[in-house]
């Protein structure tokens, strides 16, 4: 989220190709791009007033309208209105959430937000009709992530990654679509397919480096017989936590590369919603059981497997069920191969990006032959398998010259908990590692193994010396999990000179600590 990293020049925004083909491109008005640059420079217009009506007469256009009325902040307590369409008691709550009055009310209020959004979409379509453009304009409607209520956005469950997606193709352009009006299409589709689709409609070839497949147009590519979508998450807001997944709409496999972290990637921001606050308070008060309680605690498992047809709410994890062992092994292997195919940069923890990339980019670094990618991904899978038999491999990697290998080795030992406590002596040597993220992870492992004094001293000392914002954010996360934030000096964040990266989220940390 808002990483603002440099990326290789070969990767260009899709609108650059469309503008070069003669399209007038407007964005109203969300950006939040995850790469370095001037957001507005890619568009003909990018602001709250950007509109295709401002284009030169007769020029084809590509226009995006972002509607924020149903953003998660629309449910924040401040200025909250009473629900109008539905009463909270009428809400049919999904079984993965506890039945709390505040959650019911948030759901009811969100129905009102959806109604408002529908009205805004209707106006956009009416304007298109009035301008005489509806008969030669293709309209895509989608959300930008899963829902905003608990276990929505930030999760790899269907409630976080399955989104509404409707395409309206006017009769005059039917030749661009293999589907008929009103068809419900069950092909696996992801956002990554959108750019090739836009270019295909415009008659532009998909650039070699662009991932995804065109869904419409002359360049449409049929899905593979075993097509699956690749799901991924790393840092959401101020919280770290690497997760990857695959789904074909029938089965879902999720791998948690930080099994020592809670399943819920909750951040400070979402606690503006009363339902989220009530949910957390119920857990802290010991009032939750089963799946509702488990959502807030480290799962100490690295794999989730769901039969979406039988279990659409993804409550029954089949990963440990012998009857589904073959499916688990197959999807685990396929995820690994997919990560290899895309050369997944997430194998490098974000706090290492700057040093590893140097004057280049993290993408170039990971794609280079010197990165030892295959050895590192093997180690990452072993480290997060929760298997004590991998301890010798992890112990050997602790002294590797490669910092990414050292990171996965100590992460694996942290995940194993007390089963790896015998290696405390070797892990303690990493408290002086050159990489801050390794020092922090080693200290957390030692703390969990009962070496609390030495670990606490090392963690607090690192706060004073750390100037890389990504490393500091990772360190603050660790201190919060260990309930050690209270040991920080009151002025720890004052005048702290940090390198570019995650200062905004560090400010949020310091502001929360004052409340």
C-alpha positions, 0 to 999 in steps of 0.5 A, a space after each residue: 500500500 503506497 510503497 512508491 518504489 521505482 519500477 523498471 522503465 519497461 513497465 508503463 501505465 496502460 493509459 500511455 498506450 491508449 494516449 499514443 493511440 489517440 485516446 483522450 484519457 481522464 481519471 476522476 480521481 483516485 490514484 494510490 499508485 504503488 510506483 514512484 512518479 507524478 500521478 497526474 502526468 500519465 493522464 490528459 486529466 486527473 482530478 475530481 473534475 476530470 471528464 471525457 466531455 473536455 476532450 477535443 471534438 470527436 476524439 475517442 476517450 478512456 475515462 475512469 470515475 472513482 466513486 468514494 461514497 461506499 469507501 470504508 470511511 463512509 461507515 466511520 463513527 463520526 457523522 454516522 447516520 441511522 440506516 434507512 433501507 434495512 433495519 439491523 435486525 433484518 441483516 442476514 449476517 455471514 457466519 464468519 462474523 459474530 452477531 454483534 449489534 454494531 456489526 449489524 448496524 454497519 451492515 445496514 448502513 452499508 446498504 444505504 451507501 450502496 444505494 447512493 453509489 447505484 444512484 451515482 452510477 446511474 447518473 454517469 450512464 444517463 450523462 453518456 446517453 444524453 451525450 449521444 455516446 452510449 451506443 459506441 462506448 463500452 462500460 466496465 463497472 467494478 469495485 477496486 477490492 472486496 467489501 469494506 466490512 470485517 474480513 473484506 478488503 485486505 483478505 485473500 478470502 472471497 470476501 476480500 478478492 471476489 468483486 462485482 464486475 459488469 461489462 456493457 457492450 453496446 450492440 454496435 460493438 458486439 463484434 468485440 465480445 464473444 458473449 451475448 447480452 445478459 450472459 453470466 461469464 464464469 471464466 476466472 478473471 483478475 484485475 491484471 486482465 484489465 490492461 490487455 483488455 483495454 488495449 485489445 479493444 483499441 486494437 493494440 497488441 499486448 506488450 510482451 512484459 504486460 501480464 494478464 489476458 485480453 477478455 474482449 477485442 481482436 486480441 482476446 485470449 481464451 482462458 486455459 483449461 485449468 486457469 487459476 488466479 494468483 492472489 497476493 498480499 504483503 503490507 496493508 497500511 502499517 501492517 506487514 504480513 505476506 500471503 499468497 493464494 490461488 483460486 479457480 472459483 471452485 477451490 482456494 489455496 492460501 499460504 501464509 508466509 508469516 504464520 506467527 502473525 494473526 489471520 486478521 490483517 487489521 490496521 488502525 484505519 478500519 477501527 473508525 468503524 463501530 463494528 470493527 471496534 466492537 468485534 475487537 472488544 468482544 475478542 479482548 473480553 474473551 466473548 468469542 469462540 471458534 472461527 470468530 476468536 481464531 481470526 484475531 490470533 496467530 493460526 500457527 498454520 501456513 496453509 488454508 484449503 477451501 472447497 468453495 462450492 461446499 463452503 462458500 464462506 471459507 470456514 472449514 479449512 481442509 488443509 489438514 484433511 487426509 481426504 484432500 491431501 492430493 489437492 493440497 499438494 497439487 495447489 501448493 506446488 502450483 503456487 510455488 511455480 506461479 511465484 517462480 513464473 512472475 519472479 515474486 519480489 515479495 520473497 524480499 521483505 520490504 525493509 530490504 528493498 532499498 539496500 538490495 535494489 541500490 540504484 536500480 529497482 527491486 524488480 531488476 534485483 530479483 530478476 537477476 541471475 545473482 539473486 538465487 531465486 530458486 534457492 530462496 523460494 525453496 527456503 521460504 516454503 520450508 521455513 513456513 511449513 511449520 515442520 521441525 524436520 527443517 531445523 537443520 536447513 534453517 540453522 545452516 541458512 542463518 549464517 548465509 552471506 545472502 540476507 534474504 536467506 538469513 531472513 527466511 531462516 530466522 522467520 522459520 525459527 520464529 514460526 516454529 516457536 518453542 520447537 526451535 528454542 534450542 537454536 537461541 544461541 545462533 539466533 542471538 548472533 543475528 541481533 547484530 546483523 547488518 539488516 534491521 529486519 533480521 535483527 528485529 525478527 531475531 529479537 522477536 524469536 528470542 522474546 518468544 523463547 523466554 529471552 525477554 530481557 536481551 530481546 527487549 533491550 535490542 528492540 528498544 535500542 534499534 528504535 533510536 538508531 533506525 532511519 529507514 522508514 520501512 525497517 522502523 515500521 516493521 520494528 514498531 509492528 513487532 513492539 506492538 505485538 509484544 506489548 512493548 510500545 510503552 517502553 519507548 521514550 515519549 519523544 521517540 518520533 520527534 525530529 526523526 529523519 527517515 528515508 522515503 517510504 512509510 513515514 505516513 504510517 509511522 506518524 499514525 503509530 505515534 498519533 495512536 500511542 498518544 491516545 
